[in-house]
Amino acid sequence: IVKTVKEGDEVALLGFGTFKSARREARTGRNPTTGAEIHIPACVQPKFVAGKLFKDALNTK
């Protein structure tokens, strides 16, 4: 899964969900302790979207 997502593809596991990558742009953040502005660089992050069966299993009573 890691290798495939790292290459930019998606991995879909039927009934479970989809793993993919998402690009985050660079932004300015704030140090919560000092209040100083910090630069947060752009990066690629993993993203998981739960499938319908997974969601339904969590929401049954």
Backbone as JSON Lines, residues from 0, in Angstrom:
{"i":0,"aa":"I","n":[0.84,-1.19,0.0],"ca":[0.0,0.0,0.0],"c":[0.88,1.25,0.0]}
{"i":1,"aa":"V","n":[1.9,1.26,0.86],"ca":[2.78,2.43,0.95],"c":[3.47,2.7,-0.39]}
{"i":2,"aa":"K","n":[4.0,1.67,-1.0],"ca":[4.72,1.83,-2.27],"c":[3.79,2.38,-3.36]}
{"i":3,"aa":"T","n":[2.6,1.84,-3.46],"ca":[1.66,2.27,-4.49],"c":[1.2,3.7,-4.28]}
{"i":4,"aa":"V","n":[0.86,4.06,-3.05],"ca":[0.42,5.43,-2.75],"c":[1.57,6.4,-2.95]}
{"i":5,"aa":"K","n":[2.78,5.99,-2.59],"ca":[3.95,6.85,-2.78],"c":[4.18,7.17,-4.25]}
{"i":6,"aa":"E","n":[3.84,6.24,-5.14],"ca":[3.98,6.45,-6.57],"c":[2.86,7.32,-7.14]}
{"i":7,"aa":"G","n":[1.88,7.68,-6.32],"ca":[0.8,8.56,-6.75],"c":[-0.49,7.86,-7.12]}
{"i":8,"aa":"D","n":[-0.53,6.55,-6.97],"ca":[-1.74,5.8,-7.29],"c":[-2.61,5.62,-6.06]}
{"i":9,"aa":"E","n":[-3.83,5.15,-6.27],"ca":[-4.75,4.87,-5.17],"c":[-4.83,3.37,-4.96]}
{"i":10,"aa":"V","n":[-5.11,2.96,-3.72],"ca":[-5.33,1.56,-3.39],"c":[-6.73,1.47,-2.8]}
{"i":11,"aa":"A","n":[-7.61,0.75,-3.49],"ca":[-8.99,0.59,-3.03],"c":[-9.19,-0.84,-2.54]}
{"i":12,"aa":"L","n":[-9.63,-0.98,-1.32],"ca":[-9.97,-2.28,-0.74],"c":[-11.48,-2.33,-0.61]}
{"i":13,"aa":"L","n":[-12.12,-3.11,-1.45],"ca":[-13.58,-3.14,-1.49],"c":[-14.16,-3.46,-0.12]}
{"i":14,"aa":"G","n":[-15.12,-2.67,0.3],"ca":[-15.76,-2.85,1.58],"c":[-15.0,-2.23,2.74]}
{"i":15,"aa":"F","n":[-13.78,-1.76,2.5],"ca":[-12.99,-1.17,3.58],"c":[-12.75,0.31,3.33]}
{"i":16,"aa":"G","n":[-12.08,0.64,2.22],"ca":[-11.83,2.04,1.94],"c":[-10.74,2.23,0.91]}
{"i":17,"aa":"T","n":[-10.35,3.48,0.7],"ca":[-9.36,3.84,-0.31],"c":[-8.23,4.64,0.33]}
{"i":18,"aa":"F","n":[-7.0,4.25,0.0],"ca":[-5.81,4.97,0.43],"c":[-5.31,5.76,-0.75]}
{"i":19,"aa":"K","n":[-4.97,7.04,-0.54],"ca":[-4.4,7.86,-1.59],"c":[-3.52,8.93,-0.97]}
{"i":20,"aa":"S","n":[-2.85,9.71,-1.82],"ca":[-2.0,10.77,-1.31],"c":[-2.63,12.12,-1.65]}
{"i":21,"aa":"A","n":[-2.36,13.1,-0.82],"ca":[-2.89,14.45,-1.02],"c":[-1.78,15.45,-0.77]}
{"i":22,"aa":"R","n":[-1.63,16.41,-1.67],"ca":[-0.59,17.43,-1.55],"c":[-1.11,18.58,-0.7]}
{"i":23,"aa":"R","n":[-0.32,18.99,0.27],"ca":[-0.65,20.17,1.09],"c":[0.32,21.28,0.72]}
{"i":24,"aa":"E","n":[-0.2,22.44,0.45],"ca":[0.61,23.59,0.09],"c":[1.34,24.13,1.32]}
{"i":25,"aa":"A","n":[2.38,24.89,1.08],"ca":[3.11,25.54,2.17],"c":[2.19,26.58,2.81]}
{"i":26,"aa":"R","n":[2.37,26.78,4.1],"ca":[1.5,27.74,4.8],"c":[2.25,28.3,6.01]}
{"i":27,"aa":"T","n":[1.66,29.3,6.6],"ca":[2.23,29.9,7.79],"c":[1.43,29.41,8.99]}
{"i":28,"aa":"G","n":[2.14,28.94,10.01],"ca":[1.5,28.48,11.24],"c":[1.98,29.33,12.4]}
{"i":29,"aa":"R","n":[1.56,28.93,13.59],"ca":[1.93,29.67,14.78],"c":[2.36,28.71,15.87]}
{"i":30,"aa":"N","n":[3.48,29.02,16.53],"ca":[3.93,28.23,17.66],"c":[2.96,28.52,18.81]}
{"i":31,"aa":"P","n":[2.25,27.51,19.31],"ca":[1.25,27.77,20.36],"c":[1.85,28.26,21.68]}
{"i":32,"aa":"T","n":[3.11,27.95,21.93],"ca":[3.74,28.37,23.18],"c":[4.18,29.83,23.14]}
{"i":33,"aa":"T","n":[4.87,30.2,22.05],"ca":[5.42,31.55,21.97],"c":[4.58,32.51,21.14]}
{"i":34,"aa":"G","n":[3.73,31.97,20.28],"ca":[2.93,32.81,19.4],"c":[3.68,33.25,18.16]}
{"i":35,"aa":"A","n":[4.93,32.82,18.01],"ca":[5.75,33.22,16.86],"c":[5.26,32.5,15.6]}
{"i":36,"aa":"E","n":[5.29,33.23,14.47],"ca":[4.92,32.62,13.2],"c":[6.03,31.67,12.75]}
{"i":37,"aa":"I","n":[5.61,30.53,12.16],"ca":[6.56,29.58,11.61],"c":[6.13,29.2,10.21]}
{"i":38,"aa":"H","n":[7.1,28.84,9.37],"ca":[6.8,28.41,8.01],"c":[6.63,26.89,8.02]}
{"i":39,"aa":"I","n":[5.51,26.42,7.48],"ca":[5.26,24.98,7.35],"c":[5.42,24.66,5.87]}
{"i":40,"aa":"P","n":[6.4,23.84,5.5],"ca":[6.65,23.57,4.09],"c":[5.56,22.69,3.45]}
{"i":41,"aa":"A","n":[5.5,22.74,2.12],"ca":[4.57,21.89,1.38],"c":[4.97,20.43,1.6]}
{"i":42,"aa":"C","n":[4.01,19.54,1.55],"ca":[4.29,18.12,1.72],"c":[3.19,17.28,1.09]}
{"i":43,"aa":"V","n":[3.45,15.99,0.99],"ca":[2.46,15.04,0.52],"c":[2.07,14.19,1.73]}
{"i":44,"aa":"Q","n":[0.77,14.08,1.98],"ca":[0.3,13.33,3.13],"c":[-0.61,12.19,2.7]}
{"i":45,"aa":"P","n":[-0.62,11.1,3.47],"ca":[-1.54,10.01,3.16],"c":[-2.97,10.4,3.52]}
{"i":46,"aa":"K","n":[-3.9,9.86,2.76],"ca":[-5.31,10.14,3.02],"c":[-6.07,8.83,2.92]}
{"i":47,"aa":"F","n":[-7.01,8.61,3.83],"ca":[-7.84,7.4,3.81],"c":[-9.29,7.82,3.78]}
{"i":48,"aa":"V","n":[-10.05,7.22,2.87],"ca":[-11.48,7.47,2.79],"c":[-12.17,6.13,3.06]}
{"i":49,"aa":"A","n":[-12.93,6.08,4.14],"ca":[-13.61,4.84,4.53],"c":[-14.7,4.49,3.52]}
{"i":50,"aa":"G","n":[-14.84,3.19,3.23],"ca":[-15.87,2.71,2.32],"c":[-17.22,2.6,3.03]}
{"i":51,"aa":"K","n":[-18.26,2.43,2.22],"ca":[-19.62,2.38,2.75],"c":[-19.82,1.24,3.75]}
{"i":52,"aa":"L","n":[-19.31,0.05,3.44],"ca":[-19.48,-1.07,4.37],"c":[-18.8,-0.82,5.71]}
{"i":53,"aa":"F","n":[-17.64,-0.19,5.67],"ca":[-16.9,0.15,6.89],"c":[-17.71,1.14,7.72]}
{"i":54,"aa":"K","n":[-18.22,2.18,7.08],"ca":[-19.03,3.18,7.78],"c":[-20.29,2.56,8.36]}
{"i":55,"aa":"D","n":[-20.96,1.73,7.55],"ca":[-22.19,1.09,8.03],"c":[-21.92,0.19,9.22]}
{"i":56,"aa":"A","n":[-20.79,-0.54,9.23],"ca":[-20.46,-1.44,10.33],"c":[-20.28,-0.65,11.64]}
{"i":57,"aa":"L","n":[-19.73,0.56,11.53],"ca":[-19.53,1.37,12.72],"c":[-20.82,2.0,13.23]}
{"i":58,"aa":"N","n":[-21.8,2.15,12.37],"ca":[-23.02,2.85,12.74],"c":[-24.24,1.95,12.95]}
{"i":59,"aa":"T","n":[-24.04,0.63,13.06],"ca":[-25.14,-0.26,13.36],"c":[-25.33,-0.35,14.86]}
{"i":60,"aa":"K","n":[-26.53,-0.54,15.26],"ca":[-26.82,-0.6,16.71],"c":[-27.03,-2.02,17.17]}
